[in-house]
C-alpha cells in the first residue's frame, strides 16, 4: 500500500491547525498555534479510541505506527508550534519542532519520505529542502515553477529545535530564506492545551487595509475551489459561490480588524470512560473598526424569548438574539434573492404543475422572501427553536421569531392553499392572548424538501402576534404552541447572542431512516460512496446510543469581549474513535 503524505501537511493536520501567521512585517497579524507535544496528542487519540469496541481498539498499533513514522526524530515530550505566513503568495508555513537527540534522525526520516535536503554553503545550520517528484509524474514548462513542497530548515542546536519554513512556489525561496534566518524559537507555553493566538499589533487604517489585501491569498484559492457540479443548476452553483464568499468576508474582517483572538482546545481525559472536548474563544476588535461597530451592537436589544426554557427531551434547542450589521444584511439578502431565483427556475421547468399553481407559489415565495428580508434589514434576528422526537420517527417542533412585519403573514397564508391541490389553510382556528393561530396543511408533492424531511400532509400551526411569528408542527404541536405562548414572559436583556444544544442520536436515526427508503445509485463509484456513507451513519447510531451525544455551543458578549465555548460530549468522541478505527482498517493495515 502506498501512502504519500507531505510532512508539513501531516504536522498541520495533527495540530488541528487553524489559519495563523507570524508577523512578517509590522502590519501582519501575529498568529501562533501551539500544541503541548506528540505524546499528549497520542494520549488523547488513544483515549478516544478506547471508547470503541475491543476489535476497533486493536487498530491503535497501526495508528500509533503511522504517527511515529512521520515524526521520527521529534521529541514527543516538548511542545511544537505552527505559524502561517499569509504575506507569501501562495501562503507559506513556519513549523517549529523539538528534536530528539539532534538533527540526524529527523533528517534520515524525511529523506526516507521523499524529501531532498541540500546544506547551504554559507551556513551549516541551514538546509534547503524539496519533495522529490515521483518517477511516474512529469512536469511541463508551465508547472515547473511549482513543486510539491519546498523551503528551508534551520537547525537550532543550542535549544535542540528545528524551524521549517515551507512554500509551494520556487520564486518565494529567496524571501523565505531571509525570513527563516531572522526567525527564532518563541516561548511555547501551552498548559496542556492546544492554543491559538492572533494579535494585530498595528491597528492603523493602513495596516487594516494591508491585511485585507493580503487575505486575497486565502480568498482566491477558496473561491477557485468552488466548481460547478455536473448535476447542479446554474443558480444553485451561484448559491454555493455566494456562501463561500460570505464566509470569506467574515474571515477577512476577523483577520484585518481583530485586536486579539485567542482559542484554547482542551481535552479532558480525567474520567477514563467519559472524556470530553471543549473549545473556548475570546475576541476583541480594533477600536473604531467595522468589527468593533458590529460587536458594539450586541446586547442592545432585549430577547423576546429569554423566558422560554428548553423543552424536556429536546434534541435541538436554539436561542438567537443577534444583531445583523450592514455587511451581513447585504450578504443574507443576496442569498435570499438567489433562493427565490432557484425556486422560480424550478417552477419554469416544471412540466406537470399547472399555471395557476406556479403563479400562486411564485406569489407566496416572493412575499415570504420580503417578509424575511424585513427582519434582516431591521438589523436584528431574534429566534427560538425546540425540536423534540416523538418516538415514532417524527418531531414536535416549535419555532418563534421576532418580525417587524408579522401582520403580513395573515395575507400570505390564504394564498398558500392555492399552491397545490392537497394544501389547505384554515384561518383563526385558535387564539392565545394577542396571538391568532392559523392551520396550514401542505399536501404531498408541493416541495420535495418538505416531503423528504418533514413528511407528507403535515399539519403546521402558525401564530401571528404584533411583533412575533410562531410555528408549530408534529403530533401535539398545537398544545405545545399554546403552552409556550401562554408561559412567555416579558422580554429580557441577556448577554448571550447565540446558544445551541444538539442531541445527535435522533438526527442520526432520522438520516438512517431516510436513506433506507432511497434507491442506491447504480454507478460503481457513486455506489461505493453511498455504501461508505451508510457505514458512517451506522457507526454514528452505534456510538450515540451509548449516551453522551450532546454538543453545546454558546456565545457571550461582555465588556466588548466576544466569548465563545463549544463542548463535545463523550458519545461524539466515541463516533470519532470509530471513524479513526475504520480509516486505519481501510488504509493502514498491511495488505
KETOR-765783 format. One record per residue: x, y, z of N, C-alpha, C in turn. Coordinates in steps of 0.1 Angstrom, whole numbers, plus 5000, padded with zeros to 4 digits. Example, Ala and Ser with C-alpha at 12.3 -4.5 7.8 and 13.67 -1.06 7.14 Angstrom:
BEGIN
513249435078512349555078513249675078
512849785071513749895071512950005079
This chain:
BEGIN
500949885000500050005000500950125000
500650224991501450344990500750454997
501450525006500850645012501850755010
501350865004502150985001501551095009
502251145019501851255027502951345029
502651475026503751575028503951595043
505151605047505551615061504851735067
504951855061504351975067502851965068
502151905058500751885059500351795070
501151685073500851595084500951675097
502051745099502151825111501051915113
500551985103499452075104498152005108
497951895102496751815105496751765119
497951715123498051665137497851775147
498151895143498052005153496652065152
495752015143494452065141494552215138
495352255128495752385125494652475121
494352585128493552695122494552785115
493952885107494852975099495553065109
496853085106497553175115498753235108
499453325114500553395108501553445118
502753455115503853525122504053655116
504253755124504353895118505653895109
505353915096506453925086506954065085
506054165088506354305089505354355099
505554475104504754525115503254525112
502854525099501454525096500754395096
501554285095501054155095500454115109
499454025109499053975121500053875127
500153865140501053765146500153655152
500153535146499253425150500153305152
500053245164500753125167499853015171
500052895167499252785171500252685178
500052665190500952585198500252455204
501052345204500552225209501552165220
501052105230501952055241502851945237
502651885226503551775221502851655216
503651575209503051455202502751345212
503351345224503051245234501651275239
501351405241499951445245498951415234
499351435222498451405211498151255210
499151175212498951035211498050985223
498251045234497451005246496051045244
495751165238494351205236493751115225
494451085215493850995204493550855210
494450805218494250675224493050675233
492850785241491650795249490350795241
490450855229489250855220488950715215
490050645211489850515205489450415216
489850435228489450345239487950345242
487250445236485750445238485050345229
485750285220485150205210485250055214
484849965205484849825208486249765209
486349645215487649585217488349565203
487549525193488049505180488549625174
487849735175488249865170489549915177
489649895190490849935197492149875192
492049755186493249695181493849765170
493149865164493749955154494750055159
494850065173495750165178497250145174
497650015173499049995169499350045155
498350035146498550095133498550245133
497650305141497650445141498850505148
499350445159500550485165501750475156
501850365149502950345140502950445129
501750485124501550585114502150715118
501750755131502250885136503750885138
504250775144505650765147506550765134
505950715123506650705110507050845106
506050945107506251075102506951175111
507051135124507651235133508851175140
509551075134510751015139511751125140
512451135151513451235154512951355161
511651365164511051475171510851435186
511151525194510951505209509551515212
508951395216507551385219507051465231
508051495240507651545253507551705253
508151765243508151915243507151965233
506652085235505652145226506252175212
505352185202505652235189504752345185
505052415175504352535171504252545156
503152595151502952615136502452755134
503052825124502652955121502352965106
501453045102501153065088501653195083
502153195071502753315065501953375054
500853455057499953505047500553605038
501653665041502353765033502953705021
503153565020503653495009502453455000
502753454987501753404978502253304968
501853174970500853124979501353124994
500553115003500953125017501953015021
502853055030503852955035503552925049
504352825054504252785068505552795075
505552825088506752805096506452715108
507152595108506852495117508052485126
507852485139508952475149508752345157
509752255156509552125162510852095171
510652035183511752005191512451875186
513751865186514451755181514751655193
514851535189515151425199516651385196
517551445204518951395203519651445190
519251555185519951615173519251595160
519851645150519151665137519151535128
520151445130520351345121519251245119
518651205130517451115129516351175122
516051305124514951375117515351385103
516551415099516951425085516851285078
517251185084517151045078515651015075
514851055084513451025083512751095071
512951225070512251305060512851275046
514151235046514751195033514151065029
513850975038513150855035511750875030
511150985034509751015030509751085016
510951115010510951164997511451304996
511951365007512451505006513951495003
514451594996515851614992516351735000
517451715007518051825015519351865009
519651995009520952055004521352155014
522552135020523052225030523552355023
523152475030523552595024525052615026
525852655016527252665017527752765026
526952865029527352975038526952965052
526152855055525552845069525352695071
526152635079526052485082524752445089
524052545095522852515102521652525093
521752565080520652595071520652495060
519452445057519252355046518052395037
518252375024517152385015516552255013
515252245012514552105010513552124999
513252004993512152004984511751854982
510451834979509951704978510351654964
510951524964511351464951510051424943
510051454930508951424922508951274919
507751204920507751064917508051034903
508650924900509150894887508050884876
506750844881505650844871505050984868
505551084876504951214874505851294864
505251384857506051474849505651614851
506551704848506251844849506551914836
505551984830505852054818506352194822
506652274812507252404814506352494822
505052484820504052564827504052544842
504252414846504152374860505452364867
506552384860507852364866508152454878
507452574878507752664889507252614902
506152534902505552494915505852344917
506452314928506752174932505952134944
506052014948505151954958505352034971
506552054975506852114988508352154989
508652274992510052324993510152435002
511352465006511652565016512952555023
513052605035514352605043514152545057
515152485061515252435075516452495082
516252545094517352595102517352515115
518552455118518752375130519352465141
518552475152519052555164519552455174
520852415172521452315181521452355195
521552485198521652525212520452495220
519252495214518052465221517352335216
518052275206517652145200516252155194
516052265186514852285179515152295164
514152265156514252285141513152375137
513552475128512552565122512452535107
511252505103511052465089510052555082
510552645073509752735065509452685052
508152665048507852595036506952675027
507052655014506252725004505952624993
505252664983505052574971505452644958
506152754959506552834947507952874948
508752834939510152844939510552994940
509753084934510153224934510153284948
509453214958509453264971510653224979
511553144974512653084982513553194987
514053294979514953394985514353464997
513153514995512553585006512253495018
511853375016511653275026512953245034
514053245027515353215033515653325043
515453455039515753565048514853555060
513553525058512653515069513053405079
513453295073513853175082515053215090
516053285084517253325091516953425103
515953505101515653605111514753555122
514153435120513253385130513953305141
513353305153513853235164512753165171
513053065180512052995187511553085198
510253105198509553185208509153085220
508953145231508553075243507253005240
507152875242505952795239505452745252
504352805257503752765270502252735267
501952605268500552555264499652525276
500252495288499452445299498652325295
499152235287498452115284497352135273
497252255268496152275258496752315244
495952295234496352345221495852495221
496652585217496352725218496552795205
495652885201495852975190495753125195
496653205191496653345195496953425183
496053525180496253615169496253755175
497253835172497353975176497754065165
496954165163497254275153497854395161
499154395161499754505169499654635162
499554645149499354765142497854785139
497254885146495854905145495455015135
496455065128496155185119495255135107
494555235101493755205090494555155078
495855195077496655145066497054995068
497254965081497554825084496354735081
495154785085493954705082493754685067
493954785060493854775045494854675040
496054685045497154585040496654445043
496154425055495754285059494654235050
493754325047492654285038493154245024
494154325019494754295006495454155006
496254135017496954005019495953885020
494853915025493853805027493453745013
493753815002493453754989494153624987
495253604994495953474993495153364999
494153395008493253295013491953295005
491453405002490153424995490253354981
491253394973491253354959491253194958
492153124965492152974964490752924968
490152974979488952924984487852944973
487753064967486753084957487052994944
488252984941488652904929488252754931
488252714944487952564946486452534945
485652634944484152614942483952584927
483752464923483552424909482052384907
481552404896480252364892480152214891
479152154898478952014897478151974885
478351854880477651814867476151824868
475551784880474151784881473551904888
474352014888473952134896473452244886
472352304891471852414883472752534884
472652634875473552754875473252834887
471952844891471652924903472152864916
472052724917472552664929474052674930
474752674918476152704918476452844923
475652934919475853074924475653084939
474653004944474453004959475652944966
476252844961477452794968478652894967
478752954955479753054954479553174964
478253214965477953324975478253284989
477853154993478153105006479553115010
480453075000481853075002482353225004
481853304995482153454996481853505010
480653475015480253535027481153485039
481553355038482453305048483753375048
484253405035485553475034485453615038
484253675036484053815041484253825056
483553725063483653715078485153695082
485753605076487153575079488153685077
487853755065488753875062488553985073
487354005077487154115087487854075100
487753945104488453905116489953925115
490453875103491953885101492454035101
491654125095492154255093491854345106
490654325113490254415122490154365137
490554245139490654195153491854265160
491654295172492754335181493454215186
492654125192493253995197492253885197
492653775192491753655192492553535198
491953475208492553355214491553245214
492053125211491352995212492152895219
491452825228492052715236491252585234
491952485230491252355229491752265240
490852215248491152135260490551995258
491351895260490851755260490951705274
489851685280489751635294489551485295
490651415298490551265299490651215314
490351305323490551275337489551155341
488451155334487451035336487650945324
488250825327488750735316487550705306
486350675312485250635303484450755298
484850875302483950985298484851115295
485751105285486551225281485651315274
486051445274485251545268486251655261
485751715251486551815244485851945245
486552055247486052185248486952285241
486352385235487052495228486452625233
487352715238486952845243487652955235
486853065233487453165225487153305231
488053395228487953535233488453625222
487553715217487853805206487553955211
488554035208488354185209488654245196
488054355192488254425180489054555181
489654595170490354715170489354835171
489654925181488655035183488355115170
487155155168486655235156486755155143
486955025143486854945131485454905128
485254845116483954795113483554675122
484554595126484254485135483854535149
484554645154484254695167482754755166
482354815155481054865154480054745155
480354635148479454515149479354465163
480554455170480454405184479654495193
479754625190479054715199477554705198
477054645188475654625186475054515196
475954425200475454315209474854375222
473854295227473254325240472454455240
472154515228471554645228469954625226
469554505224468054485223467654365232
466554375239466154265248465754145239
465754025246465453895239463953865242
463153865231461753835233461453695239
462453605237462253465241463153415253
463653515260464553485271463953395282
462653405284462053325294461653185290
461853145277461453015272462552915276
462152815284463152715288463252605277
464352535278464552425269463452315272
462852265261461852165263462352035268
461651955276462151825280462251735268
463451665268463651575257464051635244
464251765243464651835231465951785225
465951765212467151725205467751845198
467051955197467652075191467052195199
467852275206467452385213468252505208
467652605202468352725197467752855203
468652945206468353075210469253175203
468653265196469453365189468853505192
469753595196469353735198470553815193
470653825180471953865173471753985164
472554085165472454195156472954155142
472454225132472854195118473354325112
474654335112475354465108475154475092
475454595087475254615073475954515063
477154465067477854375058476954245057
476454195069475754075069474354095063
473754215065472454235058472554225043
473654275037473754265023473954125018
474754045025475053905021473853825023
473153835034471953745036470853785026
470653915023469653955013470053894999
471253894995471653844983471353694982
471653624993471353474993469853454992
469053524998467553514997467153534983
467753634976467353664962467753544953
468853474956469253354948468353244951
467953224964466953124967465653134960
465153264959463953284952464153254937
465253294932465553274918465653124915
466153044924466252894922464852834922
463952884930462552834930461852874917
462152994913461553034900461952954888
463252914888463752824878463052694878
462952634890462252504891460752514886
460152624890458752644885458652654870
459552724864459552744850459852614843
460652524849461052404842460052294845
459152314854458152214857457152184846
456952064842456052024830454751984835
454651954848453351894853452551984862
453152094867452452184876451652284868
450352294871449552394863449952534865
449652624855450052764856449552834868
448352794873447752864885448552834897
449052704898449952674910451252744909
451852754897453052824895452952974900
451853034895451653174899451453194914
450753094920450553104935451853084942
452552994938453852964945454853084944
454853134931455753254929455353374938
454053394939453553504947453853484962
453653364967453853334981455353344984
456153284976457653284978458153434978
457653514968458053654968457753724981
456553704986456053764998456853725010
457153585011457853535022459353585022
459953595010461253645010461353795014
460353875010460254015015460054015030
459253925035458953915050460253885057
461053795053462353755059463353875058
463353935046464254045044463954155053
462754185056462354295065463054275079
463054145083463654115096465154135096
465754095085467254115083467554265082
466854335074467154475072466754565085
466054505094465754575107467054575115
468054485111469254485119469354395130
468354305131468254215143467554085140
468153975145467453845144467253795158
466053765162465653715175464753595173
465253475177464653345173464853245184
463853155185463953035194463452915186
464052795189463652675182463752565193
462752475193462852355201462252245192
462952135191462552015183462751885192
461551825195461551705204461151585196
461951475195461551355189460351295195
459351245188458151185193458151035195
459350975193459450835194458850755183
458350815173457750745161458450785148
459650845150460350885138460051025133
459251095140458851235137459251335148
458851465147459251565156458151655160
458151695172457351805176458151935177
457852025168458752145167458052275170
458652365177458052495180459152595176
458852695168459752805164459052935167
459753025173459253165174460353265169
459953365162460853465158460253605158
461053705161460653845160460553895146
459453975143459254015130458654155130
459254255123458654395123457454395113
457254285105456154285096455354155098
455154125111454453995114453053995108
452354105108450954105103450854065088
451954085081451854055066451653905064
451953815074451753675073450253645071
449353725076447953695075447453715061
448153785053447753805039448453695030
449553645035450253545027449653405029
449153375041448653235044447553195035
446553275032445453225023445953185009
446953255005447453224991448153084991
448553035002449252905003448352794999
447052805001446052704997445952684982
446452784975446352784960447652724954
448652694962449952644957449852504952
448952424958448952274955447552224958
447152134951445752074953445552014966
446651964972446551894985446751984997
446952114995447252205006445952275010
445852295023444652365029445152465039
444352575041444652675051443352715058
443352705071442252745080442752865088
442052975087442453095094441753095108
442453155118441853175131441253055138
442052945138441552825145441652835160
442452925165442652935179443253075182
443353115195443853245199444453225213
445653275215446353285228446753425231
446053495239446353635242446153715229
447153785225447053865212447553785200
447853665202448453585191447253505184
447053525172446053445164446753325158
446153215159446753085154445953035142
446653005131446052955119446652815116
445852735108446252605105446552585090
447752535087448152515073448552365071
448052305061448452165057449052165043
450352135042450952135029450851995023
450251985011450051855005451251795000
451251664998452351584993452651634978
453951654976454351694962454451844960
454251924971454352064969455852104967
456652064977458052084976458751954981
459751904973460351784976461151794990
461651914993462351925005461451905017
460151945017459251925027458851775028
458651715017458351575016459451485022
460651525019461851435024462051455039
462051575044462451595057461351615068
460151645063459051675073457851585071
457951495061456851405059455751475050
454751395047453651445038452451475045
451651575040450351615046450651655060
451651735063451951775076451251895081
450651885093449952005099450952105105
450752225101451652335107450652445112
450952485124450252585131451052715131
450452825126451152955125450453055134
451253105144450753205153451253345149
450453445149450753575144450453675155
451453745161451253845171451653985165
451754085173452054215169453454225163
454454155169455854165165456554035165
455753925165456353795165455553695157
456253595152455653485145455953355152
454953255153455153125159454853015149
455652915149455352795141455352675149
454452585147454452455154454052345145
454752225146454352115137454651985145
453951885140454151755147452951725156
452951595161451851555169451851625182
450751695185450651775198451251905197
451451955184452152085182451252195187
449952195185449152305189449152325204
449152215211449152225226450552275230
451652235224452952285227453052435224
452452475213452552615209451752695219
450552655222449752725232450452745245
451052635250451752645263452952735263
453652735252454852825251454452965250
453452995242453053135241452453185254
451653095261451053135274452053165284
453053085285454153105295455153205292
455053265280456153365276456053485285
457253515291457353635300457753755292
458053865299458453985293459853975287
460154045276461454045271462554085281
463754025280464754045290466154075283
466954165288468254185283469154065287
469854015278470753905280472153935275
473153855279474453875274474853765263
473853685260474153575250473453595237
474253615226473553635213473253495206
473853385212473653255205473853145215
472953055215473052935223472452815216
473152705214472652595207473052465215
472052385217472252245222471652145213
472552055209472151955199472451815204
471451725204471551585207471551505195
472651435192472951375179472151255176
471851165185471251035182469951045174
468951125178467751135170467951175155
468951265153469251315139469951205131
470851125138471451015131470450915127
469550885136468450785133467650835121
467350965121466551015110467251005097
468551025096469251005084469250865080
469450765089469450625086468050585080
466950635086465650605082465350665068
465850785066465550855053466250775042
467550745043468350685033467950535031
467350475041466950335039465750325029
465050435027463950445018464350495004
465650525002466150574989466750454981
466850474968467350374959468850404957
469750314960471150334958471550364944
472550434941472950464927473550334921
473550334907474050214900475550234896
475950354894477350384891478250324902
479250254898480150184908480750284918
481350394913481950494921481050564931
479850594925478850664934478250564944
478150434940477650334949478650304960
479950314957480950294968480850414978
480650534973480450654982479250634990
478150584984476950564991477150465003
477750355000477950255010478850305021
479850385017480750435028479950525037
479150615031478250705040477350625048
476850515043475950425050476550365062
477850325061478650265072478850375082
479150495078479350605087478150635096
476950635089475750655096475450545107
475750425103475550315112476550325124
477750365122478750385133478250505142
477650605136477150715144476050675153
475150595148474050555157474550465168
475450375165476050285175476850365185
477550475181478250555191477350635200
476350695194475450785201474450705210
474150585207473250505215473750485229
475050495231475650465244475650595253
475050705248474950825256476050925253
475951045260476951145258476951205244
475851215238475851255224475451405222
475751485232475351625231476451725228
476151825219477051925215476452065220
477252145226476652275231477552385226
476952485220477652605215477052725222
477952805228477452925235478253045232
477653155231478453285229477953385240
478853465245478553565255479353695250
478753805252479453935249479454015262
480654045267480854115280482054205279
481854335282482854435282483654435269
482954435257483554435244484354305240
484254205249484854075245483753975240
483953915229483053815224483653675229
482953615238483453495244482553375239
483253275234482553155228483053035235
482152925235482552795240481852695232
482552585230481952465223482352345231
481352265235481652145243481152025235
482051925234481751805226481751685236
480651615237480451515247481051385243
481151285252481851165251481351085239
480051075237479450995226479951045212
480051175211480551225198482051195196
482851195207484251145206484250995203
483350925208483250775205483050755190
482250845184482050835169483350865162
484050965167485351005161486350885162
486250815174487150695175486750585166
485550565163485050465154485550505139
485450635136485950675123487450655122
488250685133489650655133489950515130
489250425137489450275135489150235121
488050285115487650255102488750305092
489250425094490250475085491550385086
491850355098493050265100492850135093
491750075095491449945089491549945074
491050055068490950065053492250115047
493050185055494250245049495550205054
495650165067496950145074497249995076
496249905076496549765078497449715067
498349625070499249565060498349485050
498649505037497949425027498549285027
